Amino acid sequence: MKKVAKTLINYKSGINNIIKYGINNAKAERFNGAIQRLNHIAQGYRNFDNLMMAILFYNGKLGLFSHN
């Protein structure tokens, strides 16, 4: 119980912000998970530029071809 109480005291401002504003980092975690999945699917990229391009195409919902 002492450990739980100490944890709550240490994170009091963050807990209050979540309750007051309803803000959390779920979107950032979801975005990070998507990047990790891309990296896993490709089993690594040759360089950072290739990874960045995959992230932009996947998360930006960009296609290879333009639609008229």
CHARMM-style PDB file with segment names, atoms N, HN, CA, C and O in Angstrom:
ATOM      1  N   MET     1       0.831  -1.195   0.000  1.00  0.00      PROA
ATOM      2  CA  MET     1       0.000   0.000   0.000  1.00  0.00      PROA
ATOM      3  C   MET     1       0.872   1.254   0.000  1.00  0.00      PROA
ATOM      4  O   MET     1       0.539   2.245  -0.650  1.00  0.00      PROA
ATOM      5  N   LYS     2       1.993   1.208   0.734  1.00  0.00      PROA
ATOM      6  HN  LYS     2       2.263   0.403   1.262  1.00  0.00      PROA
ATOM      7  CA  LYS     2       2.860   2.379   0.777  1.00  0.00      PROA
ATOM      8  C   LYS     2       3.434   2.684  -0.601  1.00  0.00      PROA
ATOM      9  O   LYS     2       3.571   3.843  -0.992  1.00  0.00      PROA
ATOM     10  N   LYS     3       3.769   1.609  -1.336  1.00  0.00      PROA
ATOM     11  HN  LYS     3       3.658   0.668  -1.018  1.00  0.00      PROA
ATOM     12  CA  LYS     3       4.331   1.786  -2.675  1.00  0.00      PROA
ATOM     13  C   LYS     3       3.299   2.401  -3.621  1.00  0.00      PROA
ATOM     14  O   LYS     3       3.627   3.267  -4.432  1.00  0.00      PROA
ATOM     15  N   VAL     4       2.046   1.945  -3.509  1.00  0.00      PROA
ATOM     16  HN  VAL     4       1.779   1.242  -2.850  1.00  0.00      PROA
ATOM     17  CA  VAL     4       0.968   2.493  -4.343  1.00  0.00      PROA
ATOM     18  C   VAL     4       0.740   3.954  -4.002  1.00  0.00      PROA
ATOM     19  O   VAL     4       0.583   4.785  -4.897  1.00  0.00      PROA
ATOM     20  N   ALA     5       0.720   4.273  -2.720  1.00  0.00      PROA
ATOM     21  HN  ALA     5       0.848   3.598  -1.993  1.00  0.00      PROA
ATOM     22  CA  ALA     5       0.510   5.659  -2.297  1.00  0.00      PROA
ATOM     23  C   ALA     5       1.639   6.554  -2.806  1.00  0.00      PROA
ATOM     24  O   ALA     5       1.387   7.663  -3.278  1.00  0.00      PROA
ATOM     25  N   LYS     6       2.878   6.081  -2.713  1.00  0.00      PROA
ATOM     26  HN  LYS     6       3.083   5.181  -2.330  1.00  0.00      PROA
ATOM     27  CA  LYS     6       4.023   6.861  -3.182  1.00  0.00      PROA
ATOM     28  C   LYS     6       3.946   7.087  -4.687  1.00  0.00      PROA
ATOM     29  O   LYS     6       4.254   8.179  -5.166  1.00  0.00      PROA
ATOM     30  N   THR     7       3.535   6.058  -5.441  1.00  0.00      PROA
ATOM     31  HN  THR     7       3.285   5.171  -5.052  1.00  0.00      PROA
ATOM     32  CA  THR     7       3.381   6.187  -6.888  1.00  0.00      PROA
ATOM     33  C   THR     7       2.318   7.216  -7.234  1.00  0.00      PROA
ATOM     34  O   THR     7       2.522   8.050  -8.117  1.00  0.00      PROA
ATOM     35  N   LEU     8       1.193   7.166  -6.550  1.00  0.00      PROA
ATOM     36  HN  LEU     8       1.027   6.489  -5.833  1.00  0.00      PROA
ATOM     37  CA  LEU     8       0.116   8.134  -6.805  1.00  0.00      PROA
ATOM     38  C   LEU     8       0.566   9.555  -6.491  1.00  0.00      PROA
ATOM     39  O   LEU     8       0.229  10.489  -7.218  1.00  0.00      PROA
ATOM     40  N   ILE     9       1.318   9.721  -5.423  1.00  0.00      PROA
ATOM     41  HN  ILE     9       1.592   8.962  -4.832  1.00  0.00      PROA
ATOM     42  CA  ILE     9       1.815  11.051  -5.066  1.00  0.00      PROA
ATOM     43  C   ILE     9       2.798  11.546  -6.124  1.00  0.00      PROA
ATOM     44  O   ILE     9       2.755  12.713  -6.514  1.00  0.00      PROA
ATOM     45  N   ASN    10       3.683  10.665  -6.591  1.00  0.00      PROA
ATOM     46  HN  ASN    10       3.718   9.717  -6.275  1.00  0.00      PROA
ATOM     47  CA  ASN    10       4.664  11.068  -7.601  1.00  0.00      PROA
ATOM     48  C   ASN    10       4.025  11.455  -8.925  1.00  0.00      PROA
ATOM     49  O   ASN    10       4.544  12.319  -9.631  1.00  0.00      PROA
ATOM     50  N   TYR    11       2.906  10.829  -9.273  1.00  0.00      PROA
ATOM     51  HN  TYR    11       2.484  10.126  -8.699  1.00  0.00      PROA
ATOM     52  CA  TYR    11       2.243  11.090 -10.554  1.00  0.00      PROA
ATOM     53  C   TYR    11       0.968  11.925 -10.399  1.00  0.00      PROA
ATOM     54  O   TYR    11       0.122  11.948 -11.293  1.00  0.00      PROA
ATOM     55  N   LYS    12       0.840  12.600  -9.276  1.00  0.00      PROA
ATOM     56  HN  LYS    12       1.528  12.582  -8.550  1.00  0.00      PROA
ATOM     57  CA  LYS    12      -0.381  13.356  -8.976  1.00  0.00      PROA
ATOM     58  C   LYS    12      -0.710  14.390 -10.050  1.00  0.00      PROA
ATOM     59  O   LYS    12      -1.861  14.484 -10.476  1.00  0.00      PROA
ATOM     60  N   SER    13       0.279  15.167 -10.496  1.00  0.00      PROA
ATOM     61  HN  SER    13       1.214  15.090 -10.150  1.00  0.00      PROA
ATOM     62  CA  SER    13      -0.020  16.198 -11.495  1.00  0.00      PROA
ATOM     63  C   SER    13      -0.460  15.576 -12.819  1.00  0.00      PROA
ATOM     64  O   SER    13      -1.373  16.092 -13.464  1.00  0.00      PROA
ATOM     65  N   GLY    14       0.167  14.486 -13.230  1.00  0.00      PROA
ATOM     66  HN  GLY    14       0.909  14.067 -12.706  1.00  0.00      PROA
ATOM     67  CA  GLY    14      -0.234  13.803 -14.456  1.00  0.00      PROA
ATOM     68  C   GLY    14      -1.627  13.221 -14.362  1.00  0.00      PROA
ATOM     69  O   GLY    14      -2.405  13.300 -15.313  1.00  0.00      PROA
ATOM     70  N   ILE    15      -1.945  12.636 -13.217  1.00  0.00      PROA
ATOM     71  HN  ILE    15      -1.312  12.572 -12.445  1.00  0.00      PROA
ATOM     72  CA  ILE    15      -3.284  12.070 -13.004  1.00  0.00      PROA
ATOM     73  C   ILE    15      -4.325  13.170 -13.037  1.00  0.00      PROA
ATOM     74  O   ILE    15      -5.392  13.003 -13.628  1.00  0.00      PROA
ATOM     75  N   ASN    16      -4.019  14.304 -12.400  1.00  0.00      PROA
ATOM     76  HN  ASN    16      -3.152  14.439 -11.920  1.00  0.00      PROA
ATOM     77  CA  ASN    16      -4.959  15.442 -12.413  1.00  0.00      PROA
ATOM     78  C   ASN    16      -5.164  15.960 -13.832  1.00  0.00      PROA
ATOM     79  O   ASN    16      -6.286  16.304 -14.204  1.00  0.00      PROA
ATOM     80  N   ASN    17      -4.098  16.020 -14.630  1.00  0.00      PROA
ATOM     81  HN  ASN    17      -3.187  15.740 -14.328  1.00  0.00      PROA
ATOM     82  CA  ASN    17      -4.232  16.491 -16.014  1.00  0.00      PROA
ATOM     83  C   ASN    17      -5.099  15.557 -16.846  1.00  0.00      PROA
ATOM     84  O   ASN    17      -5.901  16.014 -17.661  1.00  0.00      PROA
ATOM     85  N   ILE    18      -4.944  14.258 -16.647  1.00  0.00      PROA
ATOM     86  HN  ILE    18      -4.292  13.887 -15.985  1.00  0.00      PROA
ATOM     87  CA  ILE    18      -5.776  13.305 -17.385  1.00  0.00      PROA
ATOM     88  C   ILE    18      -7.245  13.493 -17.026  1.00  0.00      PROA
ATOM     89  O   ILE    18      -8.110  13.508 -17.902  1.00  0.00      PROA
ATOM     90  N   ILE    19      -7.517  13.634 -15.749  1.00  0.00      PROA
ATOM     91  HN  ILE    19      -6.814  13.621 -15.038  1.00  0.00      PROA
ATOM     92  CA  ILE    19      -8.895  13.809 -15.301  1.00  0.00      PROA
ATOM     93  C   ILE    19      -9.453  15.141 -15.792  1.00  0.00      PROA
ATOM     94  O   ILE    19     -10.588  15.201 -16.265  1.00  0.00      PROA
ATOM     95  N   LYS    20      -8.670  16.198 -15.685  1.00  0.00      PROA
ATOM     96  HN  LYS    20      -7.748  16.149 -15.301  1.00  0.00      PROA
ATOM     97  CA  LYS    20      -9.145  17.540 -16.037  1.00  0.00      PROA
ATOM     98  C   LYS    20      -9.279  17.741 -17.539  1.00  0.00      PROA
ATOM     99  O   LYS    20     -10.279  18.290 -18.003  1.00  0.00      PROA
ATOM    100  N   TYR    21      -8.270  17.299 -18.314  1.00  0.00      PROA
ATOM    101  HN  TYR    21      -7.458  16.853 -17.937  1.00  0.00      PROA
ATOM    102  CA  TYR    21      -8.239  17.587 -19.749  1.00  0.00      PROA
ATOM    103  C   TYR    21      -8.545  16.380 -20.635  1.00  0.00      PROA
ATOM    104  O   TYR    21      -8.839  16.546 -21.819  1.00  0.00      PROA
ATOM    105  N   GLY    22      -8.481  15.192 -20.090  1.00  0.00      PROA
ATOM    106  HN  GLY    22      -8.242  15.057 -19.128  1.00  0.00      PROA
ATOM    107  CA  GLY    22      -8.733  13.998 -20.875  1.00  0.00      PROA
ATOM    108  C   GLY    22      -7.644  13.708 -21.900  1.00  0.00      PROA
ATOM    109  O   GLY    22      -7.891  13.054 -22.914  1.00  0.00      PROA
ATOM    110  N   ILE    23      -6.443  14.198 -21.631  1.00  0.00      PROA
ATOM    111  HN  ILE    23      -6.242  14.730 -20.808  1.00  0.00      PROA
ATOM    112  CA  ILE    23      -5.335  14.034 -22.573  1.00  0.00      PROA
ATOM    113  C   ILE    23      -4.489  12.840 -22.153  1.00  0.00      PROA
ATOM    114  O   ILE    23      -4.179  12.663 -20.975  1.00  0.00      PROA
ATOM    115  N   ASN    24      -4.121  12.025 -23.136  1.00  0.00      PROA
ATOM    116  HN  ASN    24      -4.373  12.169 -24.093  1.00  0.00      PROA
ATOM    117  CA  ASN    24      -3.198  10.920 -22.870  1.00  0.00      PROA
ATOM    118  C   ASN    24      -2.305  10.737 -24.087  1.00  0.00      PROA
ATOM    119  O   ASN    24      -2.425  11.475 -25.065  1.00  0.00      PROA
ATOM    120  N   ASN    25      -1.422   9.771 -24.032  1.00  0.00      PROA
ATOM    121  HN  ASN    25      -1.324   9.172 -23.238  1.00  0.00      PROA
ATOM    122  CA  ASN    25      -0.481   9.565 -25.132  1.00  0.00      PROA
ATOM    123  C   ASN    25      -0.856   8.372 -25.995  1.00  0.00      PROA
ATOM    124  O   ASN    25       0.019   7.759 -26.605  1.00  0.00      PROA
ATOM    125  N   ALA    26      -2.126   8.032 -26.060  1.00  0.00      PROA
ATOM    126  HN  ALA    26      -2.838   8.531 -25.565  1.00  0.00      PROA
ATOM    127  CA  ALA    26      -2.571   6.869 -26.829  1.00  0.00      PROA
ATOM    128  C   ALA    26      -2.244   7.016 -28.313  1.00  0.00      PROA
ATOM    129  O   ALA    26      -1.839   6.045 -28.952  1.00  0.00      PROA
ATOM    130  N   LYS    27      -2.416   8.215 -28.868  1.00  0.00      PROA
ATOM    131  HN  LYS    27      -2.746   9.004 -28.348  1.00  0.00      PROA
ATOM    132  CA  LYS    27      -2.127   8.419 -30.291  1.00  0.00      PROA
ATOM    133  C   LYS    27      -0.639   8.224 -30.578  1.00  0.00      PROA
ATOM    134  O   LYS    27      -0.268   7.615 -31.581  1.00  0.00      PROA
ATOM    135  N   ALA    28       0.203   8.743 -29.694  1.00  0.00      PROA
ATOM    136  HN  ALA    28      -0.098   9.238 -28.879  1.00  0.00      PROA
ATOM    137  CA  ALA    28       1.644   8.578 -29.887  1.00  0.00      PROA
ATOM    138  C   ALA    28       2.031   7.108 -29.797  1.00  0.00      PROA
ATOM    139  O   ALA    28       2.859   6.640 -30.578  1.00  0.00      PROA
ATOM    140  N   GLU    29       1.452   6.385 -28.868  1.00  0.00      PROA
ATOM    141  HN  GLU    29       0.779   6.765 -28.233  1.00  0.00      PROA
ATOM    142  CA  GLU    29       1.741   4.958 -28.721  1.00  0.00      PROA
ATOM    143  C   GLU    29       1.261   4.169 -29.934  1.00  0.00      PROA
ATOM    144  O   GLU    29       1.937   3.245 -30.386  1.00  0.00      PROA
ATOM    145  N   ARG    30       0.087   4.536 -30.463  1.00  0.00      PROA
ATOM    146  HN  ARG    30      -0.462   5.286 -30.096  1.00  0.00      PROA
ATOM    147  CA  ARG    30      -0.445   3.860 -31.640  1.00  0.00      PROA
ATOM    148  C   ARG    30       0.457   4.119 -32.856  1.00  0.00      PROA
ATOM    149  O   ARG    30       0.724   3.211 -33.642  1.00  0.00      PROA
ATOM    150  N   PHE    31       0.921   5.368 -33.000  1.00  0.00      PROA
ATOM    151  HN  PHE    31       0.703   6.106 -32.361  1.00  0.00      PROA
ATOM    152  CA  PHE    31       1.812   5.728 -34.095  1.00  0.00      PROA
ATOM    153  C   PHE    31       3.131   4.971 -33.976  1.00  0.00      PROA
ATOM    154  O   PHE    31       3.648   4.464 -34.971  1.00  0.00      PROA
ATOM    155  N   ASN    32       3.670   4.894 -32.774  1.00  0.00      PROA
ATOM    156  HN  ASN    32       3.249   5.306 -31.966  1.00  0.00      PROA
ATOM    157  CA  ASN    32       4.910   4.154 -32.551  1.00  0.00      PROA
ATOM    158  C   ASN    32       4.718   2.675 -32.869  1.00  0.00      PROA
ATOM    159  O   ASN    32       5.602   2.049 -33.453  1.00  0.00      PROA
ATOM    160  N   GLY    33       3.582   2.115 -32.494  1.00  0.00      PROA
ATOM    161  HN  GLY    33       2.864   2.623 -32.019  1.00  0.00      PROA
ATOM    162  CA  GLY    33       3.295   0.714 -32.802  1.00  0.00      PROA
ATOM    163  C   GLY    33       3.236   0.459 -34.297  1.00  0.00      PROA
ATOM    164  O   GLY    33       3.700  -0.574 -34.780  1.00  0.00      PROA
ATOM    165  N   ALA    34       2.660   1.409 -35.030  1.00  0.00      PROA
ATOM    166  HN  ALA    34       2.282   2.248 -34.639  1.00  0.00      PROA
ATOM    167  CA  ALA    34       2.580   1.272 -36.487  1.00  0.00      PROA
ATOM    168  C   ALA    34       3.979   1.287 -37.101  1.00  0.00      PROA
ATOM    169  O   ALA    34       4.263   0.525 -38.025  1.00  0.00      PROA
ATOM    170  N   ILE    35       4.847   2.153 -36.589  1.00  0.00      PROA
ATOM    171  HN  ILE    35       4.616   2.773 -35.838  1.00  0.00      PROA
ATOM    172  CA  ILE    35       6.218   2.205 -37.084  1.00  0.00      PROA
ATOM    173  C   ILE    35       6.934   0.900 -36.778  1.00  0.00      PROA
ATOM    174  O   ILE    35       7.663   0.378 -37.622  1.00  0.00      PROA
ATOM    175  N   GLN    36       6.733   0.370 -35.581  1.00  0.00      PROA
ATOM    176  HN  GLN    36       6.142   0.794 -34.896  1.00  0.00      PROA
ATOM    177  CA  GLN    36       7.367  -0.894 -35.204  1.00  0.00      PROA
ATOM    178  C   GLN    36       6.881  -2.039 -36.090  1.00  0.00      PROA
ATOM    179  O   GLN    36       7.666  -2.912 -36.463  1.00  0.00      PROA
ATOM    180  N   ARG    37       5.584  -2.040 -36.431  1.00  0.00      PROA
ATOM    181  HN  ARG    37       4.946  -1.332 -36.129  1.00  0.00      PROA
ATOM    182  CA  ARG    37       5.051  -3.070 -37.331  1.00  0.00      PROA
ATOM    183  C   ARG    37       5.680  -2.969 -38.716  1.00  0.00      PROA
ATOM    184  O   ARG    37       6.035  -3.984 -39.316  1.00  0.00      PROA
ATOM    185  N   LEU    38       5.818  -1.744 -39.224  1.00  0.00      PROA
ATOM    186  HN  LEU    38       5.529  -0.920 -38.737  1.00  0.00      PROA
ATOM    187  CA  LEU    38       6.469  -1.558 -40.533  1.00  0.00      PROA
ATOM    188  C   LEU    38       7.895  -2.099 -40.499  1.00  0.00      PROA
ATOM    189  O   LEU    38       8.331  -2.782 -41.425  1.00  0.00      PROA
ATOM    190  N   ASN    39       8.597  -1.796 -39.450  1.00  0.00      PROA
ATOM    191  HN  ASN    39       8.243  -1.242 -38.697  1.00  0.00      PROA
ATOM    192  CA  ASN    39       9.976  -2.255 -39.315  1.00  0.00      PROA
ATOM    193  C   ASN    39      10.039  -3.775 -39.243  1.00  0.00      PROA
ATOM    194  O   ASN    39      10.938  -4.393 -39.812  1.00  0.00      PROA
ATOM    195  N   HSD    40       9.081  -4.374 -38.539  1.00  0.00      PROA
ATOM    196  HN  HSD    40       8.350  -3.872 -38.076  1.00  0.00      PROA
ATOM    197  CA  HSD    40       9.051  -5.832 -38.409  1.00  0.00      PROA
ATOM    198  C   HSD    40       8.710  -6.499 -39.743  1.00  0.00      PROA
ATOM    199  O   HSD    40       9.333  -7.489 -40.127  1.00  0.00      PROA
ATOM    200  N   ILE    41       7.730  -5.954 -40.435  1.00  0.00      PROA
ATOM    201  HN  ILE    41       7.224  -5.149 -40.123  1.00  0.00      PROA
ATOM    202  CA  ILE    41       7.303  -6.524 -41.716  1.00  0.00      PROA
ATOM    203  C   ILE    41       8.464  -6.520 -42.708  1.00  0.00      PROA
ATOM    204  O   ILE    41       8.687  -7.501 -43.417  1.00  0.00      PROA
ATOM    205  N   ALA    42       9.200  -5.413 -42.751  1.00  0.00      PROA
ATOM    206  HN  ALA    42       9.019  -4.616 -42.174  1.00  0.00      PROA
ATOM    207  CA  ALA    42      10.297  -5.300 -43.705  1.00  0.00      PROA
ATOM    208  C   ALA    42      11.568  -5.963 -43.183  1.00  0.00      PROA
ATOM    209  O   ALA    42      12.546  -6.092 -43.918  1.00  0.00      PROA
ATOM    210  N   GLN    43      11.559  -6.378 -41.935  1.00  0.00      PROA
ATOM    211  HN  GLN    43      10.764  -6.273 -41.337  1.00  0.00      PROA
ATOM    212  CA  GLN    43      12.729  -6.960 -41.279  1.00  0.00      PROA
ATOM    213  C   GLN    43      13.921  -6.029 -41.399  1.00  0.00      PROA
ATOM    214  O   GLN    43      15.030  -6.435 -41.746  1.00  0.00      PROA
ATOM    215  N   GLY    44      13.651  -4.770 -41.100  1.00  0.00      PROA
ATOM    216  HN  GLY    44      12.750  -4.441 -40.818  1.00  0.00      PROA
ATOM    217  CA  GLY    44      14.711  -3.764 -41.138  1.00  0.00      PROA
ATOM    218  C   GLY    44      14.782  -3.097 -42.495  1.00  0.00      PROA
ATOM    219  O   GLY    44      14.425  -3.692 -43.512  1.00  0.00      PROA
ATOM    220  N   TYR    45      15.233  -1.889 -42.503  1.00  0.00      PROA
ATOM    221  HN  TYR    45      15.523  -1.407 -41.677  1.00  0.00      PROA
ATOM    222  CA  TYR    45      15.396  -1.146 -43.746  1.00  0.00      PROA
ATOM    223  C   TYR    45      16.873  -0.913 -43.991  1.00  0.00      PROA
ATOM    224  O   TYR    45      17.668  -0.854 -43.053  1.00  0.00      PROA
ATOM    225  N   ARG    46      17.231  -0.784 -45.240  1.00  0.00      PROA
ATOM    226  HN  ARG    46      16.585  -0.832 -46.002  1.00  0.00      PROA
ATOM    227  CA  ARG    46      18.635  -0.596 -45.610  1.00  0.00      PROA
ATOM    228  C   ARG    46      19.175   0.706 -45.043  1.00  0.00      PROA
ATOM    229  O   ARG    46      20.329   0.776 -44.620  1.00  0.00      PROA
ATOM    230  N   ASN    47      18.330   1.746 -45.034  1.00  0.00      PROA
ATOM    231  HN  ASN    47      17.392   1.689 -45.378  1.00  0.00      PROA
ATOM    232  CA  ASN    47      18.751   3.021 -44.457  1.00  0.00      PROA
ATOM    233  C   ASN    47      17.538   3.762 -43.909  1.00  0.00      PROA
ATOM    234  O   ASN    47      16.397   3.358 -44.132  1.00  0.00      PROA
ATOM    235  N   PHE    48      17.794   4.837 -43.199  1.00  0.00      PROA
ATOM    236  HN  PHE    48      18.721   5.166 -43.017  1.00  0.00      PROA
ATOM    237  CA  PHE    48      16.725   5.577 -42.543  1.00  0.00      PROA
ATOM    238  C   PHE    48      15.773   6.209 -43.547  1.00  0.00      PROA
ATOM    239  O   PHE    48      14.573   6.301 -43.285  1.00  0.00      PROA
ATOM    240  N   ASP    49      16.285   6.644 -44.686  1.00  0.00      PROA
ATOM    241  HN  ASP    49      17.259   6.570 -44.899  1.00  0.00      PROA
ATOM    242  CA  ASP    49      15.418   7.271 -45.698  1.00  0.00      PROA
ATOM    243  C   ASP    49      14.326   6.311 -46.168  1.00  0.00      PROA
ATOM    244  O   ASP    49      13.183   6.722 -46.373  1.00  0.00      PROA
ATOM    245  N   ASN    50      14.672   5.037 -46.338  1.00  0.00      PROA
ATOM    246  HN  ASN    50      15.600   4.703 -46.172  1.00  0.00      PROA
ATOM    247  CA  ASN    50      13.672   4.053 -46.761  1.00  0.00      PROA
ATOM    248  C   ASN    50      12.609   3.856 -45.682  1.00  0.00      PROA
ATOM    249  O   ASN    50      11.420   3.756 -45.984  1.00  0.00      PROA
ATOM    250  N   LEU    51      13.043   3.803 -44.432  1.00  0.00      PROA
ATOM    251  HN  LEU    51      14.009   3.885 -44.187  1.00  0.00      PROA
ATOM    252  CA  LEU    51      12.079   3.684 -43.329  1.00  0.00      PROA
ATOM    253  C   LEU    51      11.176   4.908 -43.282  1.00  0.00      PROA
ATOM    254  O   LEU    51       9.962   4.777 -43.122  1.00  0.00      PROA
ATOM    255  N   MET    52      11.755   6.092 -43.419  1.00  0.00      PROA
ATOM    256  HN  MET    52      12.741   6.199 -43.549  1.00  0.00      PROA
ATOM    257  CA  MET    52      10.968   7.326 -43.379  1.00  0.00      PROA
ATOM    258  C   MET    52       9.943   7.353 -44.509  1.00  0.00      PROA
ATOM    259  O   MET    52       8.812   7.789 -44.299  1.00  0.00      PROA
ATOM    260  N   MET    53      10.313   6.903 -45.685  1.00  0.00      PROA
ATOM    261  HN  MET    53      11.233   6.548 -45.855  1.00  0.00      PROA
ATOM    262  CA  MET    53       9.385   6.867 -46.811  1.00  0.00      PROA
ATOM    263  C   MET    53       8.235   5.908 -46.526  1.00  0.00      PROA
ATOM    264  O   MET    53       7.081   6.217 -46.823  1.00  0.00      PROA
ATOM    265  N   ALA    54       8.540   4.747 -45.952  1.00  0.00      PROA
ATOM    266  HN  ALA    54       9.477   4.496 -45.710  1.00  0.00      PROA
ATOM    267  CA  ALA    54       7.492   3.781 -45.612  1.00  0.00      PROA
ATOM    268  C   ALA    54       6.548   4.360 -44.571  1.00  0.00      PROA
ATOM    269  O   ALA    54       5.335   4.172 -44.664  1.00  0.00      PROA
ATOM    270  N   ILE    55       7.090   5.064 -43.577  1.00  0.00      PROA
ATOM    271  HN  ILE    55       8.075   5.217 -43.501  1.00  0.00      PROA
ATOM    272  CA  ILE    55       6.254   5.681 -42.543  1.00  0.00      PROA
ATOM    273  C   ILE    55       5.334   6.714 -43.164  1.00  0.00      PROA
ATOM    274  O   ILE    55       4.144   6.751 -42.852  1.00  0.00      PROA
ATOM    275  N   LEU    56       5.869   7.551 -44.038  1.00  0.00      PROA
ATOM    276  HN  LEU    56       6.835   7.520 -44.292  1.00  0.00      PROA
ATOM    277  CA  LEU    56       5.049   8.584 -44.675  1.00  0.00      PROA
ATOM    278  C   LEU    56       3.957   7.979 -45.543  1.00  0.00      PROA
ATOM    279  O   LEU    56       2.821   8.451 -45.519  1.00  0.00      PROA
ATOM    280  N   PHE    57       4.280   6.946 -46.308  1.00  0.00      PROA
ATOM    281  HN  PHE    57       5.204   6.562 -46.328  1.00  0.00      PROA
ATOM    282  CA  PHE    57       3.271   6.319 -47.153  1.00  0.00      PROA
ATOM    283  C   PHE    57       2.206   5.629 -46.318  1.00  0.00      PROA
ATOM    284  O   PHE    57       1.016   5.750 -46.610  1.00  0.00      PROA
ATOM    285  N   TYR    58       2.615   4.912 -45.288  1.00  0.00      PROA
ATOM    286  HN  TYR    58       3.582   4.815 -45.050  1.00  0.00      PROA
ATOM    287  CA  TYR    58       1.665   4.163 -44.473  1.00  0.00      PROA
ATOM    288  C   TYR    58       0.775   5.081 -43.646  1.00  0.00      PROA
ATOM    289  O   TYR    58      -0.449   4.954 -43.678  1.00  0.00      PROA
ATOM    290  N   ASN    59       1.372   5.991 -42.917  1.00  0.00      PROA
ATOM    291  HN  ASN    59       2.367   6.095 -42.891  1.00  0.00      PROA
ATOM    292  CA  ASN    59       0.610   6.847 -42.013  1.00  0.00      PROA
ATOM    293  C   ASN    59      -0.022   8.042 -42.705  1.00  0.00      PROA
ATOM    294  O   ASN    59      -1.026   8.577 -42.235  1.00  0.00      PROA
ATOM    295  N   GLY    60       0.564   8.460 -43.820  1.00  0.00      PROA
ATOM    296  HN  GLY    60       1.380   8.025 -44.202  1.00  0.00      PROA
ATOM    297  CA  GLY    60      -0.014   9.548 -44.582  1.00  0.00      PROA
ATOM    298  C   GLY    60      -1.075   9.067 -45.547  1.00  0.00      PROA
ATOM    299  O   GLY    60      -1.733   9.860 -46.221  1.00  0.00      PROA
ATOM    300  N   LYS    61      -1.234   7.737 -45.604  1.00  0.00      PROA
ATOM    301  HN  LYS    61      -0.700   7.093 -45.057  1.00  0.00      PROA
ATOM    302  CA  LYS    61      -2.186   7.100 -46.504  1.00  0.00      PROA
ATOM    303  C   LYS    61      -1.954   7.568 -47.945  1.00  0.00      PROA
ATOM    304  O   LYS    61      -2.892   7.824 -48.701  1.00  0.00      PROA
ATOM    305  N   LEU    62      -0.675   7.669 -48.290  1.00  0.00      PROA
ATOM    306  HN  LEU    62       0.087   7.461 -47.677  1.00  0.00      PROA
ATOM    307  CA  LEU    62      -0.301   8.065 -49.638  1.00  0.00      PROA
ATOM    308  C   LEU    62      -0.223   6.833 -50.522  1.00  0.00      PROA
ATOM    309  O   LEU    62       0.205   5.766 -50.081  1.00  0.00      PROA
ATOM    310  N   GLY    63      -0.630   6.980 -51.746  1.00  0.00      PROA
ATOM    311  HN  GLY    63      -0.978   7.846 -52.105  1.00  0.00      PROA
ATOM    312  CA  GLY    63      -0.557   5.877 -52.689  1.00  0.00      PROA
ATOM    313  C   GLY    63       0.600   6.075 -53.645  1.00  0.00      PROA
ATOM    314  O   GLY    63       1.167   7.165 -53.731  1.00  0.00      PROA
ATOM    315  N   LEU    64       0.941   5.041 -54.348  1.00  0.00      PROA
ATOM    316  HN  LEU    64       0.481   4.156 -54.277  1.00  0.00      PROA
ATOM    317  CA  LEU    64       2.023   5.146 -55.327  1.00  0.00      PROA
ATOM    318  C   LEU    64       1.549   5.854 -56.578  1.00  0.00      PROA
ATOM    319  O   LEU    64       2.346   6.471 -57.285  1.00  0.00      PROA
ATOM    320  N   PHE    65       0.264   5.772 -56.857  1.00  0.00      PROA
ATOM    321  HN  PHE    65      -0.383   5.270 -56.282  1.00  0.00      PROA
ATOM    322  CA  PHE    65      -0.277   6.343 -58.071  1.00  0.00      PROA
ATOM    323  C   PHE    65      -1.328   7.394 -57.719  1.00  0.00      PROA
ATOM    324  O   PHE    65      -2.055   7.247 -56.737  1.00  0.00      PROA
ATOM    325  N   SER    66      -1.404   8.438 -58.511  1.00  0.00      PROA
ATOM    326  HN  SER    66      -0.813   8.558 -59.309  1.00  0.00      PROA
ATOM    327  CA  SER    66      -2.410   9.464 -58.256  1.00  0.00      PROA
ATOM    328  C   SER    66      -3.746   8.998 -58.811  1.00  0.00      PROA
ATOM    329  O   SER    66      -3.809   8.300 -59.822  1.00  0.00      PROA
ATOM    330  N   HSD    67      -4.799   9.395 -58.135  1.00  0.00      PROA
ATOM    331  HN  HSD    67      -4.747   9.963 -57.313  1.00  0.00      PROA
ATOM    332  CA  HSD    67      -6.161   9.065 -58.579  1.00  0.00      PROA
ATOM    333  C   HSD    67      -6.796  10.319 -59.152  1.00  0.00      PROA
ATOM    334  O   HSD    67      -6.831  11.354 -58.487  1.00  0.00      PROA
ATOM    335  N   ASN    68      -7.292  10.241 -60.357  1.00  0.00      PROA
ATOM    336  HN  ASN    68      -7.265   9.400 -60.897  1.00  0.00      PROA
ATOM    337  CA  ASN    68      -7.929  11.402 -60.996  1.00  0.00      PROA
ATOM    338  C   ASN    68      -9.407  11.379 -60.773  1.00  0.00      PROA
ATOM    339  OT1 ASN    68     -10.114  12.274 -61.235  1.00  0.00      PROA
TER     340      ASN     68
END
